[in-house]
Amino acid sequence: QVQLVESGGGLVQPGGSLRLSCAASGIIFRLYIMDWYRQAPGKQRELVASITSGGSTNYADSVKGRFTISRDNGKNMVSLQMNSLKPEDTAVYYCNAHNIGNPRGWWGQGTQVTVSS
């Protein structure tokens, strides 16, 4: 049974930081591309950051320079360090694991991030 479990969300003031984590089980983690998505109320889910099995990364323009994605293949975990948070970063954040054999992949349940003073 595949499980992706996100943690680390919460309420933070503008300019603050949060670190999200996603723990994966039931998959050969190192074979998967890991993504962080987010979905704000009334908006479509959008890709925030992605990291390949080899550690290559990509970011949405809106978070470049502020967010950092990383992975630990030994611990089956992917993280998203979020700095200089803005109110527009408020959303539910989801992790996704996918590869060529399973392009839709698996999703976690999401973790809420709220940036507000």
LINSUL-V412016 format. One record per pair of residues at least 24 apart in sequence whose C-alpha atoms are under 6 Angstrom apart, sorted by the first residue. I is the first residue (numbers start at 1). J is the second residue. If there is no record, write none. Layout:
BEGIN
{{I | J} {I | J}}
END
This chain:
BEGIN
{{1 | 26} {2 | 26} {4 | 108} {5 | 108} {6 | 110} {9 | 111} {9 | 112} {9 | 113} {10 | 113} {11 | 114} {11 | 115} {12 | 115} {13 | 115} {13 | 116} {13 | 117} {14 | 85} {14 | 86} {14 | 115} {14 | 116} {15 | 84} {15 | 85} {16 | 84} {16 | 85} {17 | 82} {17 | 83} {18 | 82} {19 | 80} {19 | 81} {19 | 82} {20 | 79} {20 | 80} {21 | 78} {21 | 79} {22 | 77} {22 | 78} {23 | 77} {24 | 76} {29 | 76} {30 | 73} {32 | 97} {32 | 98} {32 | 99} {33 | 97} {33 | 98} {33 | 99} {34 | 96} {34 | 97} {35 | 95} {35 | 96} {36 | 94} {36 | 95} {37 | 93} {37 | 94} {38 | 91} {38 | 92} {38 | 93} {38 | 94} {39 | 91} {39 | 92} {40 | 91} {87 | 115} {87 | 116} {90 | 114} {90 | 115}}
END
